[in-house]
Amino acid sequence: MKQILITLICTLTFLPLIGQSKKGNPMAELWNDPQFQKEFTASYGTLAGFEPPISEEEKGTLRTLIKVIKANPQKAIVQLSEDIKADRSAAFDFILANLYFQESNLEEAEKFYNQAIEKYPSFRRAYKNLGFVHIQKGDFESAIGSISSSMELGDVDGRAYGLLAYSYLTQENYYPSEAAYRQAILMQPDTVDWKLGLARCLLEMERYADAVSIFETLISEDPDNVDYWILQSNAYLGLDESLKAARNLEIVERLGRADIQTLSLLGDIYMNNEMPDLALIAYLLAADLAQDQDLDLLIKSAQLLTLTVNYQQAETIIKRIRTDFANAIEESDDLELLTYEAKIARGNGQDELAASLLVQIIERDLLNGEAIIELAKYYAQKGKLAEAVTRFEQAQKIRKYERTALVAHAQTLVDNRKYDEALPLLNRALRLESDRNLKDFTDRVERAARKQ
């Protein structure tokens, strides 16, 4: 059961790590950053260094064009498009690409950045801006190539390192991502996105202790940011410090920002730590937020409580499901809940109620092997061995439940000292799927049979 819970926790908590947090995608705020806009569109008439030369005649054209750009970018695009020629400076292609990018026309922006680079292969700002276009398009592999080319030509700054790191992160290439994030942090130590990106990278590399430390710093700077609390809880889970993870999720709940997945995860953590009462509180809070489409998540909570023999808590969540989601419960859901209710009844000594529920389930679903096996166990417990055997044999004909039914049937026979009859069933089960525990049990039964 512990392994089941750990798997569920890992599934629920690690699947969304890349690009799901509001602060996890640096592009979300970047394009509205006035400083970035200023750098990106910077003074069109002062291209120098690793950028193409401009003739005196072209400078005059640019001075006129700048006025048009400020007044009417769309008109500037039309005017500049007509002025682009093979022998024109690559600066014109670059400016046109900038204008298209500002207008969110990424295809044309990419086209003219590439055209500028073809004319002037050392045009490092064109490489850099082309990398930004690739990031906007979600083409992170190309972004890595373009931004790296810009940096090789000497255009190195914190933003370039940060976006290069983010691109590597999306490609699950974590070691260069980590290195680039650290460079970005050195150059722009106040940029939160780079610290968060580094923490995510460390999580993916399973360097959980380092990630915890970074999130500790981020939380101290912004304690109301629930993303930090949740992501740090991921790191604690990786360190097998699940109660610290639960503490974080409790804080998220107190901040009023916990969703149904967070609360369900919190309940699962408490179950993994054998705290069913706290788990029930979390599951009930999840039920408060649940919609019809979340019913499966609640039923899994009922399953977990039932299978771990926490019957009182299981009854509570099942009653809540039946009350709040009466109109959403489908036939399969109802049968599943009836199965748990039957297990709970048997566990509470209400054998007749359990048998009645199991019969209802089987009448409605002849292939419900779980209910058939449970009913067989009930008959065996009541000393009705013939009825039990009939039900076990019925379940053995259902492929999904064949092995389980064989083992349960054999166990019943062993309980009745019918070792010779149990052995063929156990050997059949081993042929279907062998495991050490079943093999050891079979060996013990075989020794007992020889002694009879």
C-alpha positions as CSV (number, residue, x, y, z in Angstrom):
1,M,0.0,0.0,0.0
2,K,2.8,2.4,0.8
3,Q,4.2,1.9,-2.7
4,I,0.8,2.7,-4.2
5,L,0.6,5.9,-2.3
6,I,4.2,6.9,-3.2
7,T,3.4,6.3,-6.9
8,L,0.3,8.4,-6.7
9,I,2.1,11.2,-4.9
10,C,4.9,11.2,-7.6
11,T,2.3,11.1,-10.4
12,L,0.3,14.0,-8.9
13,T,3.2,16.2,-8.0
14,F,5.9,15.8,-10.6
15,L,4.0,15.6,-13.8
16,P,3.4,19.5,-14.0
17,L,6.8,20.8,-13.1
18,I,7.8,22.3,-16.4
19,G,6.1,25.6,-17.4
20,Q,3.0,25.3,-15.2
21,S,3.7,27.9,-12.6
22,K,2.7,31.5,-13.3
23,K,6.3,32.4,-12.6
24,G,7.8,29.3,-14.2
25,N,7.6,30.7,-17.8
26,P,9.8,33.8,-18.0
27,M,8.1,34.8,-21.3
28,A,4.8,35.5,-19.4
29,E,6.1,38.9,-18.1
30,L,9.0,39.5,-20.5
31,W,7.2,40.8,-23.5
32,N,5.5,43.5,-21.3
33,D,8.7,44.6,-19.6
34,P,9.4,48.2,-20.7
35,Q,13.2,47.7,-20.2
36,F,13.1,44.7,-22.5
37,Q,11.1,46.6,-25.1
38,K,13.6,49.4,-24.9
39,E,16.6,47.1,-25.4
40,F,14.8,45.1,-28.1
41,T,13.7,48.0,-30.3
42,A,16.6,50.2,-29.2
43,S,17.6,53.2,-31.2
44,Y,17.3,52.0,-34.8
45,G,19.9,54.4,-36.1
46,T,22.8,53.4,-33.9
47,L,23.8,49.9,-35.0
48,A,27.4,49.3,-34.4
49,G,30.0,46.7,-33.3
50,F,29.0,43.2,-34.5
51,E,26.3,44.6,-36.7
52,P,26.2,45.5,-40.4
53,P,27.5,48.8,-41.7
54,I,25.1,51.5,-43.0
55,S,25.9,53.8,-45.9
56,E,25.3,57.6,-45.6
57,E,22.3,57.3,-47.9
58,E,20.9,54.5,-45.8
59,K,21.3,56.5,-42.6
60,G,19.2,59.2,-44.1
61,T,16.5,56.7,-45.0
62,L,16.7,55.3,-41.4
63,R,16.3,58.8,-39.9
64,T,13.1,59.3,-41.9
65,L,11.9,55.8,-41.0
66,I,12.3,56.2,-37.3
67,K,9.7,59.0,-37.3
68,V,7.3,56.8,-39.2
69,I,7.9,53.9,-36.7
70,K,7.1,56.1,-33.7
71,A,3.9,57.4,-35.4
72,N,2.5,54.4,-37.2
73,P,4.4,51.0,-37.0
74,Q,2.0,49.4,-39.6
75,K,2.8,52.1,-42.1
76,A,6.5,51.7,-41.4
77,I,6.2,48.0,-42.1
78,V,4.7,48.7,-45.5
79,Q,7.2,51.4,-46.3
80,L,10.2,49.3,-45.2
81,S,9.0,46.2,-47.0
82,E,9.1,48.1,-50.2
83,D,12.6,49.3,-49.4
84,I,14.2,45.9,-48.7
85,K,16.6,44.9,-51.5
86,A,19.4,42.4,-51.9
87,D,22.0,45.2,-51.8
88,R,20.4,47.0,-48.8
89,S,22.2,46.8,-45.4
90,A,21.0,43.8,-43.2
91,A,20.0,46.5,-40.7
92,F,16.9,47.1,-42.7
93,D,15.9,43.4,-42.6
94,F,16.6,43.5,-38.9
95,I,14.4,46.5,-38.3
96,L,11.6,45.1,-40.3
97,A,11.9,41.8,-38.3
98,N,11.6,43.9,-35.1
99,L,8.5,45.6,-36.3
100,Y,6.9,42.3,-37.3
101,F,7.8,40.8,-33.9
102,Q,6.2,43.8,-32.1
103,E,3.1,43.1,-34.1
104,S,3.2,39.4,-33.1
105,N,3.7,38.3,-36.7
106,L,6.3,35.7,-35.7
107,E,6.5,34.0,-39.1
108,E,7.5,37.2,-40.9
109,A,9.8,38.2,-38.0
110,E,11.6,34.9,-38.2
111,K,11.9,35.3,-42.0
112,F,13.6,38.7,-41.9
113,Y,15.9,37.9,-39.0
114,N,17.1,35.0,-41.0
115,Q,17.5,37.2,-44.1
116,A,19.5,39.7,-42.0
117,I,21.8,36.9,-40.8
118,E,22.3,35.6,-44.4
119,K,23.4,39.1,-45.5
120,Y,25.6,39.6,-42.4
121,P,26.6,36.3,-40.7
122,S,28.1,38.1,-37.7
123,F,24.9,40.0,-36.9
124,R,24.7,39.0,-33.2
125,R,21.6,41.0,-32.3
126,A,19.7,39.4,-35.1
127,Y,20.7,35.9,-33.7
128,K,19.6,37.0,-30.2
129,N,16.2,38.4,-31.3
130,L,15.7,35.3,-33.6
131,G,16.1,33.2,-30.5
132,F,13.4,35.2,-28.7
133,V,11.1,34.5,-31.7
134,H,11.8,30.8,-31.4
135,I,10.9,30.9,-27.7
136,Q,7.6,32.7,-28.5
137,K,6.8,30.0,-31.0
138,G,7.7,27.2,-28.6
139,D,10.6,26.1,-30.8
140,F,13.1,25.8,-28.0
141,E,15.6,23.6,-29.8
142,S,16.1,26.4,-32.4
143,A,16.2,29.0,-29.7
144,I,19.2,27.3,-28.1
145,G,21.0,27.4,-31.4
146,S,20.2,31.1,-32.1
147,I,20.9,32.4,-28.6
148,S,24.1,30.4,-28.4
149,S,25.3,31.9,-31.7
150,S,24.6,35.4,-30.4
151,M,26.6,34.7,-27.2
152,E,29.5,33.2,-29.2
153,L,29.6,36.5,-31.0
154,G,29.9,38.3,-27.7
155,D,26.3,39.4,-26.9
156,V,26.3,38.1,-23.3
157,D,23.9,39.3,-20.7
158,G,21.7,37.9,-17.9
159,R,18.5,37.7,-20.0
160,A,20.2,35.8,-22.8
161,Y,21.6,33.3,-20.2
162,G,18.2,33.0,-18.5
163,L,16.3,32.3,-21.7
164,L,18.9,29.9,-22.9
165,A,18.6,28.1,-19.6
166,Y,14.8,28.0,-19.9
167,S,15.1,26.6,-23.4
168,Y,17.4,23.8,-22.2
169,L,15.0,23.1,-19.3
170,T,12.1,22.6,-21.7
171,Q,14.2,20.1,-23.6
172,E,15.0,18.2,-20.4
173,N,18.7,19.0,-20.9
174,Y,19.3,19.8,-17.2
175,Y,23.0,20.2,-16.8
176,P,23.5,23.0,-19.3
177,S,20.3,24.5,-18.0
178,E,21.7,24.6,-14.5
179,A,24.9,26.2,-15.7
180,A,23.1,28.9,-17.7
181,Y,20.7,29.7,-14.9
182,R,23.6,30.2,-12.5
183,Q,25.2,32.6,-15.0
184,A,21.9,34.4,-15.3
185,I,21.6,34.8,-11.6
186,L,25.2,36.2,-11.3
187,M,24.3,38.8,-13.9
188,Q,20.8,39.5,-12.8
189,P,20.6,38.5,-9.1
190,D,17.2,40.2,-8.6
191,T,15.4,38.3,-11.3
192,V,13.2,35.8,-9.6
193,D,12.5,33.8,-12.8
194,W,16.1,32.7,-13.0
195,K,16.2,31.5,-9.3
196,L,12.9,29.6,-9.8
197,G,14.1,28.1,-13.0
198,L,17.3,26.9,-11.3
199,A,15.2,25.4,-8.5
200,R,13.0,23.5,-11.1
201,C,16.1,22.3,-12.8
202,L,17.5,20.9,-9.5
203,L,14.2,19.2,-8.8
204,E,14.4,17.4,-12.2
205,M,18.0,16.3,-11.4
206,E,16.8,15.0,-8.0
207,R,19.0,17.4,-6.1
208,Y,16.2,18.0,-3.7
209,A,18.2,19.5,-0.8
210,D,19.6,22.3,-3.0
211,A,16.1,22.9,-4.4
212,V,14.7,23.2,-0.9
213,S,17.3,25.9,0.0
214,I,16.4,28.0,-3.1
215,F,12.7,27.8,-2.4
216,E,13.4,28.8,1.2
217,T,15.0,32.0,-0.1
218,L,12.1,32.6,-2.5
219,I,9.5,32.0,0.2
220,S,11.2,34.4,2.6
221,E,11.0,37.1,-0.1
222,D,7.4,36.3,-1.1
223,P,5.7,34.2,1.5
224,D,2.2,34.5,-0.1
225,N,3.4,32.8,-3.3
226,V,1.7,29.4,-3.2
227,D,3.8,28.1,-6.2
228,Y,6.9,28.3,-4.0
229,W,5.3,26.4,-1.2
230,I,4.0,23.7,-3.5
231,L,7.2,23.3,-5.4
232,Q,9.2,23.1,-2.2
233,S,6.8,20.4,-1.0
234,N,7.9,18.4,-4.2
235,A,11.5,18.7,-3.0
236,Y,10.6,17.5,0.5
237,L,8.8,14.5,-1.0
238,G,12.0,13.8,-3.0
239,L,13.9,13.8,0.3
240,D,11.3,11.5,1.8
241,E,10.4,14.2,4.3
242,S,6.7,13.9,3.6
243,L,5.5,15.6,6.8
244,K,7.4,18.7,5.9
245,A,5.7,18.5,2.5
246,A,2.4,18.3,4.3
247,R,3.2,21.4,6.3
248,N,3.8,23.3,3.1
249,L,0.5,22.1,1.6
250,E,-1.3,23.0,4.9
251,I,0.0,26.6,4.5
252,V,-1.3,26.7,0.9
253,E,-4.7,25.7,2.3
254,R,-4.6,28.4,5.0
255,L,-3.7,30.9,2.3
256,G,-7.0,29.9,0.7
257,R,-5.2,28.8,-2.5
258,A,-5.4,25.0,-2.3
259,D,-7.1,23.2,-5.2
260,I,-8.6,19.8,-5.2
261,Q,-5.4,18.1,-6.4
262,T,-3.3,19.8,-3.7
263,L,-5.8,18.7,-1.0
264,S,-6.0,15.2,-2.3
265,L,-2.2,15.0,-2.3
266,L,-2.2,16.3,1.3
267,G,-4.6,13.5,2.2
268,D,-2.5,10.9,0.5
269,I,0.6,12.1,2.4
270,Y,-1.2,11.7,5.7
271,M,-2.4,8.2,4.6
272,N,1.2,7.3,3.8
273,N,2.1,8.4,7.4
274,E,-0.8,6.4,8.9
275,M,-2.8,9.5,9.9
276,P,-6.2,8.6,8.6
277,D,-8.1,11.3,10.6
278,L,-5.9,14.1,9.1
279,A,-6.2,12.5,5.7
280,L,-10.0,12.5,6.0
281,I,-10.0,16.2,6.8
282,A,-8.0,16.9,3.7
283,Y,-10.2,14.6,1.5
284,L,-13.4,16.4,2.8
285,L,-11.8,19.8,2.0
286,A,-11.2,18.4,-1.5
287,A,-14.8,17.3,-1.7
288,D,-15.8,20.9,-0.8
289,L,-14.1,22.1,-4.0
290,A,-14.9,19.1,-6.2
291,Q,-17.0,19.3,-9.4
292,D,-18.7,16.3,-11.1
293,Q,-15.6,15.7,-13.2
294,D,-13.5,15.3,-10.0
295,L,-15.5,12.3,-8.8
296,D,-12.8,9.8,-9.7
297,L,-10.4,11.6,-7.4
298,L,-12.8,11.3,-4.5
299,I,-13.5,7.7,-5.2
300,K,-9.8,7.0,-5.1
301,S,-9.7,8.5,-1.6
302,A,-12.5,6.2,-0.5
303,Q,-10.6,3.2,-2.0
304,L,-7.5,4.1,-0.1
305,L,-9.2,4.5,3.2
306,T,-11.1,1.2,2.7
307,L,-8.1,-0.9,1.6
308,T,-6.1,0.4,4.6
309,V,-8.9,-0.8,6.9
310,N,-9.8,2.8,8.0
311,Y,-13.5,1.9,7.8
312,Q,-15.0,4.8,9.8
313,Q,-13.2,7.4,7.6
314,A,-14.0,5.5,4.5
315,E,-17.7,5.5,5.4
316,T,-17.6,9.2,5.9
317,I,-16.1,10.0,2.5
318,I,-18.4,7.6,0.8
319,K,-21.5,9.1,2.4
320,R,-20.2,12.5,1.3
321,I,-19.8,11.3,-2.3
322,R,-23.3,9.8,-2.4
323,T,-24.8,13.0,-0.9
324,D,-23.1,15.6,-2.9
325,F,-22.7,13.7,-6.2
326,A,-25.9,11.7,-6.4
327,N,-26.7,12.9,-9.9
328,A,-23.1,12.4,-11.2
329,I,-22.6,8.9,-10.0
330,E,-22.6,6.5,-13.0
331,E,-23.2,2.8,-12.9
332,S,-19.5,1.8,-12.7
333,D,-18.9,4.4,-9.9
334,D,-21.9,3.1,-7.9
335,L,-20.7,-0.5,-8.2
336,E,-17.3,0.5,-7.1
337,L,-18.7,2.3,-4.1
338,L,-20.9,-0.7,-3.3
339,T,-17.8,-2.9,-3.3
340,Y,-16.1,-0.7,-0.7
341,E,-19.3,-0.5,1.3
342,A,-19.4,-4.3,1.3
343,K,-15.8,-4.5,2.5
344,I,-16.5,-2.1,5.3
345,A,-19.6,-4.0,6.4
346,R,-17.6,-7.3,6.5
347,G,-14.8,-5.5,8.4
348,N,-17.4,-4.1,10.9
349,G,-18.9,-7.6,11.4
350,Q,-22.1,-6.8,9.5
351,D,-21.8,-10.0,7.4
352,E,-25.4,-10.2,6.3
353,L,-25.3,-6.6,5.0
354,A,-22.1,-7.3,3.3
355,A,-23.5,-10.4,1.6
356,S,-26.6,-8.5,0.5
357,L,-24.5,-5.8,-1.1
358,L,-22.2,-8.2,-2.9
359,V,-25.1,-10.1,-4.3
360,Q,-26.5,-6.8,-5.6
361,I,-23.2,-6.0,-7.3
362,I,-22.9,-9.4,-9.0
363,E,-26.5,-9.3,-10.2
364,R,-25.7,-6.0,-11.9
365,D,-22.2,-6.9,-13.1
366,L,-21.6,-10.6,-13.7
367,L,-17.9,-9.9,-14.4
368,N,-17.2,-8.0,-11.2
369,G,-14.5,-10.5,-10.0
370,E,-13.7,-8.4,-6.9
371,A,-17.2,-8.7,-5.6
372,I,-17.4,-12.4,-6.5
373,I,-14.2,-13.2,-4.6
374,E,-15.4,-11.2,-1.6
375,L,-18.7,-13.1,-1.6
376,A,-16.7,-16.4,-1.8
377,K,-14.7,-15.3,1.2
378,Y,-17.9,-14.5,3.1
379,Y,-19.3,-18.0,2.4
380,A,-16.0,-19.6,3.5
381,Q,-16.1,-17.6,6.7
382,K,-19.6,-18.9,7.3
383,G,-18.5,-22.5,6.7
384,K,-20.4,-22.8,3.4
385,L,-17.4,-24.3,1.6
386,A,-19.3,-25.6,-1.4
387,E,-20.8,-22.1,-2.1
388,A,-17.4,-20.5,-1.6
389,V,-15.8,-22.9,-4.1
390,T,-18.5,-22.2,-6.7
391,R,-17.9,-18.5,-6.4
392,F,-14.1,-18.8,-6.5
393,E,-14.4,-20.9,-9.7
394,Q,-16.7,-18.3,-11.2
395,A,-14.1,-15.6,-10.6
396,Q,-11.3,-17.8,-12.0
397,K,-13.1,-17.7,-15.4
398,I,-12.6,-13.9,-15.5
399,R,-9.1,-13.3,-16.8
400,K,-8.5,-10.1,-14.9
401,Y,-9.2,-11.8,-11.6
402,E,-8.0,-15.4,-12.3
403,R,-4.8,-15.3,-10.3
404,T,-6.4,-13.5,-7.4
405,A,-9.2,-16.0,-7.3
406,L,-6.9,-18.9,-7.5
407,V,-4.8,-17.7,-4.5
408,A,-7.9,-16.9,-2.5
409,H,-9.4,-20.3,-3.3
410,A,-6.2,-22.0,-2.3
411,Q,-6.0,-20.0,0.9
412,T,-9.5,-21.1,1.8
413,L,-8.7,-24.8,1.2
414,V,-5.5,-24.5,3.3
415,D,-7.6,-23.0,6.1
416,N,-9.6,-26.2,5.9
417,R,-6.5,-28.4,5.8
418,K,-7.2,-29.4,2.2
419,Y,-3.5,-29.1,1.2
420,D,-3.6,-31.5,-1.8
421,E,-6.5,-29.6,-3.4
422,A,-4.8,-26.3,-2.8
423,L,-1.5,-27.1,-4.5
424,P,-2.8,-27.3,-8.1
425,L,-4.4,-23.9,-7.7
426,L,-1.3,-22.4,-6.3
427,N,0.8,-23.8,-9.1
428,R,-1.6,-22.4,-11.7
429,A,-1.3,-19.0,-10.0
430,L,2.5,-19.2,-10.1
431,R,2.4,-20.0,-13.8
432,L,0.3,-16.9,-14.4
433,E,2.7,-14.7,-12.4
434,S,5.4,-15.9,-10.1
435,D,6.6,-14.0,-7.0
436,R,8.7,-15.0,-4.0
437,N,6.0,-14.7,-1.4
438,L,3.6,-17.0,-3.3
439,K,6.4,-19.4,-4.0
440,D,7.3,-19.6,-0.3
441,F,3.6,-20.2,0.6
442,T,3.3,-22.9,-2.0
443,D,6.4,-24.7,-0.7
444,R,4.9,-24.6,2.8
445,V,1.6,-26.0,1.6
446,E,3.5,-28.8,-0.2
447,R,5.4,-29.7,2.9
448,A,2.1,-29.8,4.9
449,A,0.6,-32.0,2.2
450,R,3.4,-34.5,2.5
451,K,2.9,-34.7,6.3
452,Q,-0.8,-35.6,6.0
